[in-house]
Amino acid sequence: MRVLAEDIIVSWIERYAEKQVLYDKERTLSPLIQQVNLSEEFANLDSLKAWAKQPDDVQLKQKALADTEAFRGRFADDSYFIGLKGNNHYYYSDGVLPPSGDLYRYTLDSAKASDDWFYQIMAAKLDMHLNVNPDVELGVIKLWSDVLIRDGDAILGVVGTGLDLSVFLAQMVEKQDIYSAIVFTNYEGSIQLHKKQELIDYATITKQAQDKKLIFSLLDDIESRERLQNTFVLAKSHPNHVKTTAVYLNGVRQLASVVYIPEIDWFQTNFIDIDNFLPLTEFSGLLLIFFVSLVCALIVFYGLLTLIVTKPLEELSLSIQSLGEKRYRAPLLSCFAGPEIKRLVHQYETISRSLLEHQSSLEAKVEERTEALNRLAKLDPLTELYNRRGFELFMEEYMQNWHEKRQSFGLINVDVNRFKAINDHYGHAAGDRVLQSVAAHLLNLVGDQGEVARWGGDEFLILLKHATDHSVAQLTQQLSCHDDAPVLTIGDDDIKATFSVGSALIQENDTIDDVFHRADSAMYAMKFSIMPVSPLTSRQGI
Ligand SMILES: Nc1nc2c(ncn2[C@@H]2O[C@H](COP(=O)(O)OP(=O)(O)OP(=O)(O)O)[C@@H](O)[C@H]2O)c(=O)[nH]1
């Protein structure tokens, strides 16, 4: 805001100051410029030049003074002065003839400081010079326009007229409306017009450099002085155009606008206190509008960002999370989602779908394998009957049904007779095949009336559901009957597998062990009763 404000002020001041210079030229400075022009015309009077060449020639003097007196009325101050180099005489005329009756006032003396201006102007060959100088002899302070009397390269003297300084100073105070200071300086920066008269550098031409009151010394710091000096150089190269620079004056940051006025070889410098002239508070309305606009823009930006980026990414994140938690939910995209995000989500969906398919096929396979392993863990690999572990699960289930639903069951213990002898005689492989045929035989007998298991070695167990004394006895009878025993042909031999069978029916307060032991004991009772009469093969009659 500061930069903006200052830009506005600077460009405004530049325009204002340019206009003002033109205006000042017309109004304030035009009398001065006019006096300078008149002084130049005055210095060119032929009779004056002729007299100046021979200052002691009385006739030439009379002729010249007649012409200068005729000219005097054209000067605003109705006065003029003539200083002749030839005899160092100083003439002054303001319409009042001195008692001597001669316009001669005194003789200039190069040794006198008050007369130094005369010799300096000629030495410096300043064709035109404006000078604020007290006239000690006459006791007045005037703004003098000094012009050289020349005859070709030869300098014959200095003429000019004075203007009342107070008129200019009054006009400057009038003009000082928006400015903190208006300063007119000569070509080297000596202050010629200033509201504070004590700052005016009187008779600057005759002073030593260190004694001059320069505008630059008014400034607070070296940097400001250098900036103003550079601006003077710049302004001189662009006459009548305002050049600006920021400086510190009286502890305040000010904008100095400098313009060079070639007609009088002066600079006009106007200082303005920027902060005071246009404080930032003036911009508070603008600031408020800017702030509200900024907030609105941010809200719109946030909304768009949310719609285009944040929301779709959030959806994507939720979807990824759901994927990790195995409850996949496809991301829902609004039509505002950015094209890049849509592309990203689309790619994510493709990948996640294939991942899900792969995962579900893997899971199915794992489940299948687990089931197979579970089944295998409960099965006897040789006979494919339930093994001890699988059968125990059934025993638990049957016991539970007994306790909860009073479903009775019977347990039948079946042991192959003399199986060792089969093994020993026909070999282990043959023994395996006998066990397999026994298993098939038992399954066939039991059917869906119960479960069959290989308890270990050549020992099998049967669980008979909804059993009664009768059904248990009937099955036991069937198993014990040697005529119905399974026969396996190995080579020329038919091997008949006969069984020792013991059974028990669940009784009140029985544990499964009780039932098991009763059946086991019954089986052993039978085994001991029939041993060792059962034949190994039907043909051998062993
Ligand atoms: N071929 C084969 N033999 C087995 C298997 N498991 C156990 N056996 C054998 O079965 C035989 C069982 O012997 P015993 O317990 O004495 O049974 P048995 O010879 O029928 O004697 P009794 O029960 O008194 O009639 C042992 O020789 C075991 O090595 C098997 O999976 N396959």
Ligand as a Chemical Component Dictionary entry (heavy atoms), coordinates in Angstrom:
data_LIG
# 
_chem_comp.id                   LIG 
_chem_comp.type                 NON-POLYMER 
_chem_comp.pdbx_formal_charge   0 
_chem_comp.three_letter_code    LIG 
# 
loop_
_chem_comp_atom.comp_id 
_chem_comp_atom.atom_id 
_chem_comp_atom.alt_atom_id 
_chem_comp_atom.type_symbol 
_chem_comp_atom.charge 
_chem_comp_atom.model_Cartn_x 
_chem_comp_atom.model_Cartn_y 
_chem_comp_atom.model_Cartn_z 
_chem_comp_atom.pdbx_ordinal 
LIG N1  N1  N 0 0.329  -103.812 7.401  1  
LIG C1  C1  C 0 0.115  -103.018 8.452  2  
LIG N2  N2  N 0 0.348  -103.487 9.684  3  
LIG C2  C2  C 0 0.100  -102.709 10.759 4  
LIG C3  C3  C 0 -0.339 -101.412 10.633 5  
LIG N3  N3  N 0 -0.503 -100.878 11.880 6  
LIG C4  C4  C 0 -0.163 -101.854 12.779 7  
LIG N4  N4  N 0 0.202  -102.970 12.111 8  
LIG C5  C5  C 0 0.621  -104.190 12.628 9  
LIG O1  O1  O 0 -0.505 -104.874 13.172 10 
LIG C6  C6  C 0 -0.084 -105.804 14.107 11 
LIG C7  C7  C 0 -0.979 -105.835 15.248 12 
LIG O2  O2  O 0 -0.570 -106.832 16.099 13 
LIG P1  P1  P 0 -1.375 -107.313 17.309 14 
LIG O3  O3  O 0 -1.785 -106.095 18.098 15 
LIG O4  O4  O 0 -0.585 -108.309 17.958 16 
LIG O5  O5  O 0 -2.660 -107.892 16.713 17 
LIG P2  P2  P 0 -2.966 -109.366 16.262 18 
LIG O6  O6  O 0 -1.817 -109.969 15.581 19 
LIG O7  O7  O 0 -4.197 -109.209 15.427 20 
LIG O8  O8  O 0 -3.213 -110.023 17.606 21 
LIG P3  P3  P 0 -4.590 -110.045 18.267 22 
LIG O9  O9  O 0 -5.131 -108.685 18.318 23 
LIG O10 O10 O 0 -4.313 -110.527 19.653 24 
LIG O11 O11 O 0 -5.450 -110.896 17.424 25 
LIG C8  C8  C 0 1.368  -105.399 14.456 26 
LIG O12 O12 O 0 2.270  -106.364 13.901 27 
LIG C9  C9  C 0 1.576  -104.092 13.763 28 
LIG O13 O13 O 0 2.899  -103.971 13.284 29 
LIG C10 C10 C 0 -0.568 -100.909 9.333  30 
LIG O14 O14 O 0 -0.941 -99.775  9.126  31 
LIG N5  N5  N 0 -0.347 -101.755 8.290  32 
# 
loop_
_chem_comp_bond.comp_id 
_chem_comp_bond.atom_id_1 
_chem_comp_bond.atom_id_2 
_chem_comp_bond.value_order 
_chem_comp_bond.pdbx_ordinal 
LIG N1  C1  SING 1  
LIG C1  N2  DOUB 2  
LIG C1  N5  SING 3  
LIG N2  C2  SING 4  
LIG C2  C3  DOUB 5  
LIG C2  N4  SING 6  
LIG C3  N3  SING 7  
LIG C3  C10 SING 8  
LIG N3  C4  DOUB 9  
LIG C4  N4  SING 10 
LIG N4  C5  SING 11 
LIG C5  O1  SING 12 
LIG C5  C9  SING 13 
LIG O1  C6  SING 14 
LIG C6  C7  SING 15 
LIG C6  C8  SING 16 
LIG C7  O2  SING 17 
LIG O2  P1  SING 18 
LIG P1  O3  DOUB 19 
LIG P1  O4  SING 20 
LIG P1  O5  SING 21 
LIG O5  P2  SING 22 
LIG P2  O6  DOUB 23 
LIG P2  O7  SING 24 
LIG P2  O8  SING 25 
LIG O8  P3  SING 26 
LIG P3  O9  DOUB 27 
LIG P3  O10 SING 28 
LIG P3  O11 SING 29 
LIG C8  O12 SING 30 
LIG C8  C9  SING 31 
LIG C9  O13 SING 32 
LIG C10 O14 DOUB 33 
LIG C10 N5  SING 34 
# 
